[in-house]
Amino acid sequence: MTKSGLPWWRGGVIYQIYPRSFLDSDGDGVGDLPGICARLDYVASLGVEAIWIAPFFTSPMADFGYDIADYRDVDPLFGTLADFDRLLARAHRLGLKVMIDQVLSHTSVEHPWFRESRQSRDNPKADWYVWADPKADGTPPNNWLSLFGGSAWQWEPRRGQYYLHNFLAQQPDLNFHQPAVRAAMLENVRFWLDRGVDGLRLDAINFCFHDAQLRDNPPKPPHERTGRGFSADNPYAFQYHWYNNTQPENLGFLEALRALLDRYPDVVALGEISSEDSLATMAEYTRGRRLHMGYSFELLTEDFSAAHIRGTVERLEAQMSDGWPCWAISNHDVARVLTRWGGARPSARLASQLTALVCSLRGSVCVYQGEELGLTEAEVPFESLRDPYGIAFWPNFKGRDGCRTPMPWDSRAAHAGFSDTHAWLPVPDEHRALAVDLQEADPQSALHGFRAFLRWRRTQPALREGTIRFLDVPEPVLAFERRHAGQRLIAVFNLSGDVVDVELPVAATLVPLTGHGLLQGELQGRRLWLPGAGSLFARID
């Protein structure tokens, strides 16, 4: 609980760690749990409430850990269960909560359950995955597509049937219509709750159930073929995904999951949601005793406009009654926000502005490792790509490797201090110039600005707990009021590179924020002037 009596996560900032790319402690070129433990002092210094660690479980790594072969053990690539326990204890001593990824909708083909299920149609695990007979002509049972391209059905000759995979063929979907599957997955969650984790990030949580009738997805017109992490040239965008995910039966499972979580004090569940109407699903999944929070990909797109940000937040606010949102503008699945929203040569101050913007919206926040440094998207040559998604769709879509390159810790060291030997992905030269050691020495750096803003934010109840109301100002300016217990705070952001002159609908007094890395404007009554990538906070007395 916070001093105000609210749960720690409500309004908190969660720092996402992609373990492969954080710090390599054993010289194999891949980051690991001891590496994370070694840098927890740095993470705690940022002023975040929690860390979220991407999957570190036993896996053949077809999708870099999101294909799990053992839910209750650590892959040797990342360390041991004892290493995780040490990390958890160290984080707690530093005042950090620890959230872990749980990938519930699918497993690896190497999971013992699937190895058994694929052998025959009458073994004890025969119906633990989604199996279906072919059509009369031998083609898949319906038109469902994989997010990674092509049919979502893979032929299995041992059973003479197809199995469903919404993602890679190495990631078969579990059959959540089978009660034993739901019970087993809850037991896997319980294993980590008993170990002391403080929360779960639930990967693709709306993909647990499929339409039991296996109905075809309807076609989508060309002008609507956009979505999370894929472009119009990915056939996945050609359908409305009404039947391969986001089924009504999932609500009952979420309530069962919440009932389990409620047995553990101060534990939180954050669901990743990607559906045909992700905002409506977020509202539905966080209503009542379901998930504590949800986040979607609406602010992880290329649309950087006041209208898009305002429209996204207002649509969610209109639908979310008793739930709580979580916002992210970068993560391990999309191009880094500095490049996505700032272009090939983003303004040096844009990183500080975007931190202030996302941390001022109503809700909790997920920030991705390196966001505090202002890292840009890395250009990874084809021969160095590791992401199967990028390899399959090259060159139109380059995959997710560009946001997953190693953290730059030391500008002078080999591989920027990530590893003493080699790195699983190359460290771009431009990231060396943004390394932690250089930014620590520069009081005006994005890193110091990040820390300063989060320190100030903690002192502002309106930003952590208050309501939000957008103000009518013209593009490219975004302005909104946060209000809580008599405090009224206005946040204004110039999303362009040019100076703007705007009149606010209310008079306010400037709140000076020196040392926060922000380009601030001038305010006289209702009139304000904002430089390019400028930000302004004002108080209504």
N, C-alpha and C positions, 0 to 999 in steps of 0.2 A: 504494500500500500504506500501511496505518496503521503506527504504531510496533509494534503487536502482530504485524505480518506479514500481517494480513488485508486483502483488497481494500478500497478506500476506501468502497465502497457498502455493505458489509456492516455493518449497524447505523447507517448514515449517515442524515442528514436531508436531504431533497430539497425545495427550495422551488419550487412551481409558479408560473410567470408566465403570465398570460393577456395576450398583448401588446396587444390592442385596448384594454385597460383599465388598463395600468400607468402610462405617461406619454406624452403627446403632445408630440413635439418640433417639429413643423412646422405646428401650428395648423389641422390638418384635422379635429380632433375625435376622432381615432382614435390610440391608442397605437402605438408603432413600435419598431424595433430601436435607433435612436439614443436613444430614451427609456429603454429598458432599460439601455443602456450608461451613461447618465448617472446611474442609481441603483444601480449595482452595488456602490458603497461601502456603501450602506445594507444591501443584501442580505448582503454579506460580514460586516457588523457583527452580524448575527443569530446567527452561529455555525453556519450550515448548511454542509453539504459540497458541495452542488451546486444548480444551477438546472435546471428542466425548462421549456422554452419551448413553449407550444402552437403549432399550425401557423402559419407565416408565409410559406408557399409561394404561388406564383401560383395564384389561385383566383377564381371569380366570386362567392364568399362567400355561396352559398345556405345553407351551414351554417357560416359564419364561419371558413372555412379548412380544415374537415374534408372539403371537396370540392375535391380538388387537380387543377389543370389542367397543372401542370408541377412535377415533383418536384425539379427541380434548379435552381430559381431562386426569388428572393424576390419576393413581390408588391410592386408599387410603393407600395401603401398602407403597407407596413411598412419600405420602404427598398430596399437593394440587397445583392448578395452581398458587396460591399466593406464595407458596414455590418455584416453578420454576421461577417465576418472580424475586424473591429475589436472587436466585442463578445466574440468568442471569445478573442482575445488579451488583452483587458482582464480578463475573468473569470479566465483562467489566471494572470495576474500577481497577482490578489487571492487566489489559492488556491482558486478555485471551479471545480468541474467543470461541464460544460455538456452537458445531455441535450436532445434534440429529439424532437418527435412524428414518428412515421412511421405513415401511414394506408395500410396495405397492402391491405386487403380490397376497397376500392372507389376509384374516381376521380370526377372531375367529368364531367358530360356534355360539358364543353368540352375535355376532354383529347383530343389528336389521335388517340390510340388509339380512343377511343369514336366520334369523328366518322367515322373510317374504318370501324369495325366496323358501324355502323348503316346504312351505305349499301347493303349487299347481303349475300347469304349465301355469296359466294365470293371476297371480297377477302382480302388477307393477314392482316388482323386479325379476320376473321369470327368466329372462335371464341375471341377473347380475353375476351369477356364471356359472361355466362350468358343464352343465348337459348333460347326454347322456343316450340313451336307452340301455338296455342290448342286448347282442347277443341272437339269437334264443334259446340257451340253458341256458340262464339266467346269463351267465358269463359276466364280465366287457367288455366294448366296445372295448378295445384294451389291449396291453401288457404293458402299462406304469407302472413303479414302483415308489414307494415312497422312498425318500432318507432314511427314517427311517425304511425301511423293508416292504416287501409285496406289494400288489397292490396299485396303486395310486388312486384307485376308491373305494368309499364307497357307499353302497346301502342306499337309502332313501325311505322308504315305503310310505310316504305321497304323493310323486310324482310318485312312481314306476319307478325311474331312479337312476342312479349313479351320484355322483358328484366327481370332480377331487380334489385331494390333493397331491401336490408334496412333502409335508412334513408330519406332523401328520394328522390323520383323523379329528382332532379338528381345522385344518387350511385349510378350503376350498379355492380353487383358484378362484379369481375374473375373470370374462370374459372381458378381455380388448378389445375384438372385439366389444363390446357394447360401443358406444360413450358416453353414460351417465355415465358409470363407469369411463372412463378416465377423464371426466369433474369433477366428484365428488372427485376423488383422487387428482386432481390438487387443488381443493378448500380446501381439508384437508391440503395440503402442504402450501397453502397460509395462513391458520390460524396461523401457526408457524412462517412464514416469517414476517407476520404483528406483531407478538409478539416480534420480534427482534433477532431471531436466526441468526447465521452467516454462517451456512452450514448444509448440510444433508449428512448423510451416508445412502446410499440406499441399503437396504438388498435385496439380491437375485434379483437384478434389471433385469437380463436377463430372469427371469421366468414370466414376466408379460403376455406375449402372448403364446398361445399354437397353434399347427397346427390345423386349422379349419377342416381339413379332418380327423383328429384323426388317422393318419397313425401309424402303429406299428413301434416301434424303432427296428432297426436291431440288431442282436446278436453281442457281442464283443468276440474275441478270448481270451482264458485264460491268455496269456502273456501280455495282455493290461488291465487287470482288476485291475486298481489302480485309485486313485483319491482323491478328497478332503475329509478328515475326515472319509473315509471308507476303508475297506480292501477287499480282494478278496472273503471273506466269506459273504459279504453283496450282495444279488442278484442285488442291484442297479448297481453294477460294471459289470454286465453281459451284459449290453446294451450300444450301442452308443445312447446318448440322443439327437437325432437330431430333434425330433418333440415335445417333451413336454416342451422345453424352447428355448431361443435364436432364435426367429422367426424374419424375416425381418420387420414385421409390428412394432416391438418395436422401430425401429429407428425413426419413425415419432413421437411416444410418447415422446421419449427422447428430440427431438427437441422442442416439445410443452412445456415440462418441463423446458428446458433451456430458452425458451422465457419468461416463468413466472419468473425464477430466475433472468434474466437480468434486471428486473424492480427494483431489490433491489441491492444497491451498495455493493460490496465486499463479496457477498454470493457465496458459493462454493458447488458443488455436487460431492461426492465421491461414485462411484458405486462399490459394491461387485459383482464380476463376477466369475461364475463357469460354464464353458461350456466345450464342447469336445476339443476346442482349445481356452483356456481362454486368451492367449496372443493376438491372432488374434482378439478376441472379445473386449479386452481392447483397442486395436488400433482403431477398428471400432467405439466403443462407445465414444471415446474421440476425434474423428475427427470432425472438423467443429464446429457447434453450437449445441453440444450434451452435454455430461458430461464434467466437468472440469478435473476430474481425475478418474482413475480406479485402483482397486487392485484385485489380484487373489490369489490363494492358492499355487502358484508354489514354494514359499519359506517357506511355512507352512507344508512341507512334512518332511520325515525323512532323506532325502538325503542331507548330509552335506559334500559336496565336492566342490573343486574349479571349476571342470568341470560343475557341475550342476548350480552353481550360475552364472558363466560366461555365460553358454549357455542360461540360462533363460533371463538374461539381454540383451544379444546380439540379441536373437530372437525378443524380444520386440522392441529394438532400430531399428531393420531392418524394422519393420512394422509400428511403431508409427511415423507419420509424424509431425502433429501439436498438438498432444495430450500431456498429462503429466502423468507420472506414479506415483504411490504411493506404497511404499514397507512396508511389515509387516513380521516379523518372529515369532510373537506370537499374539494370540487373544483368545477370549472366546470360540472358537470352536475347538481348537486343543491343544494337550499336550504342556506344557510350553517348550520353546526352550532350556533352560539349560539342561533339561532331554532328550528332543527329539534329540538334536545334541551333547550333552555332555555325555550321558549315565547315569548310576545309580549314579556315583560319579564324577560329572563334576568338572573340574578345577576351583578353586576359582577365577581365572582371566578371565575365559571364558566370564562371563557376560559383563565385560568391553570391551573385544574384539568384541563381537557380537554387542554391542551398536555402537562402532566405525565403524564396517563393514556396518551395514544397514544404518547408518546415513551418509555414504560416497558415497553411490550409487546415481546416477542421479535420482532425483525425490523428492517427499515428503515422509514422514515416519509416520507410525502409530506405537506407542509403547503401550503395554498393561500394565495396572496397575500391579505393582510388578516386572516388567521387570527391573526397575531401581534398585531394591534390589537384583536381582539375584535369585528370587524365583524359586524353582524346582517344578516339577509336584508332586502333593500330592497323596498319596495312600489313597483312600477312600474305606472303607470296603463296601461290598455289602449291608449290612443292613442300611448304611447311604446314599446310592445313592439317588439322586433326579432326575437325568436326565433320561427321558423316553428312550432316545436313548441308554444309557449305560445299563439300566435295561433290555432292549429287547435283546441286543447283548452280555451280560455277559456270560462267562468270557473272550471270545476272544477279545472283545472290551469293554472297561470300561467306555465309554462315555466321557462327557466333564466336569464332576464335579471336576476332579483333577486339572484343571486350573482355577476353579471358587471359590476356597476356600477363606475365608475372608482375607483382607489385615492385616498384623501384624503391629500394630502401637506401642505397648508397650510390651516389652518382659516379664515384671513382672505382667501385669494385666490379669484378667480373659479374656479368648478368645482373648488374645494378643491385648487388647484394642479395638477390633472391636465392642464389645457389653458388657454391664454391666450384662446381664442376660444369654443369650445363643446365639448360632450361627446356622444359617440354614444349614451350612455345617461345619464339624469339622475343627479346625485349627491344622495342624500338628506340632509336637514338633520341627521339623527341621526348620520351618518358624519362630519360636520364636527367634532362634539364628540369624535370618536375619531381625529382626524387625527394624522399623525406628529409635526408640530411641537409639539402639545400634549402628546403622550405622551413625547416626548423631554425635556420640561421637568418631568415628573412622575415622581419616583423610584418611586412606587407603581403606575405604569401597567402594563397588560398587556404592552406592548412591552418594558419593562425586565424584567418577570418572565420573559418568553419568552427573552430573551438570557441572563438569569442561570441559568435552568433548563438551557438547552442547554450553557452553560459547565460547570455541575456534572455534567451527564450525561456529558460527555466524560471526566471523571475517574473514572467508575464502570464498570469492565469488565463487571460483572454486568449492567448495563443495555444495554450495546452488544453483548455477545457471549454472555451467559449463557443457561442454560436457564430455563424458566418452569414454575411449578407453582402452581395456584390453591388458596387456602385456603378451608375451609368456614366461611363467615360468612353471616349472614342478609341478605336484601335490606333496605335499598337499598345495602348496602356491598359493594364489590368489593375483594378482597385477593388478592395473589399474591406468590410468592417468586421472585426472580431469583438464580441461583447461578452463579458462575464462579471457578475456581481458588482455592477457599477463601473467597471473598467471598460472603456470604449477605445479601441485601437484601430487605426486605419493603416493598411499596407498598400503601397502603390508601386508598380513595376513597369518600367518602360522596356518593352520587349524588342525594340528596334535598336539600331546602331546610331540613330540621329537624336538630336535634342528635341524634346517635346515641351509644349506649353499647354497646360490643361487647367480647367477650372473644376474643382471638386464640388459636389452637390452640398457639402457641409463645410463649415469652417473648422480648422483644427490647428494644433500647435506641434511643430516639428519635434520629434524625439531624436536627438543627436546620437549617432552610433559610431563613434570613432574607434578605429582599430578592428572593425568587423569586415574589412575587405570590400565594403560596398561603396559604389559611386553614388553619393547622395545628392539630392536636388535641393532646391530652395522652395520655401513655402511662406506665403504671406496671405493670411486669412484663408481664402478658398483657392487662390492662384498658386500653381506650382510649376516649377521648371525642373525637368529631369534630363540628365545627360543620357547618351546611349548606354544601354544595359544598366541604367540607374535604378535605384530603389529608394523608397522613402517610407518611414514609419511616423505616424502622427497621432497625437492624443486628442480626443474630443473631451473637453472638460465639462 
